[in-house]
């Protein structure tokens, strides 16, 4: 599946601006998704991080992976308002700074499903260079 429509992304995950951190889904299969996000100097998390040298916080890069993973998991999510929620982040590593104006590619792979736990690996790259890598897990939470 391929789509680049924010409206379609918003049907798959509950995130909304300013916390919607996926601009486009480039490709998706059952076990992999490739998304993109372009950061703007106006993004709220860049306003004080850092005033004279703005950098995208590492936690935001992690959240980009988590949201891309949530889009990937939407194929397993019941249409009752249930949402994927993060239950674990392991081994996050940050290899390259990400600056305003740069576009990241977010690659998430579904490695394993154990009961209601979904184990994934996320990689963030800029111009083909690794910026961040993490392993994470999610489960599906039902409303109420």
Secondary structure, DSSP 8 states (H G I E B T S, - for coil): --B--HHHHHHH----TTS----EEEEE-SSEEEEEEE--TT-GGGSSS-TTS----HHHHHHHHHHHHHHHHGGGS-TTT-EEEEEEEEEEEE-S---TT-EEEEEEEEEEEETTEEEEEEEEEETTEEEEEEEEEEEEE---
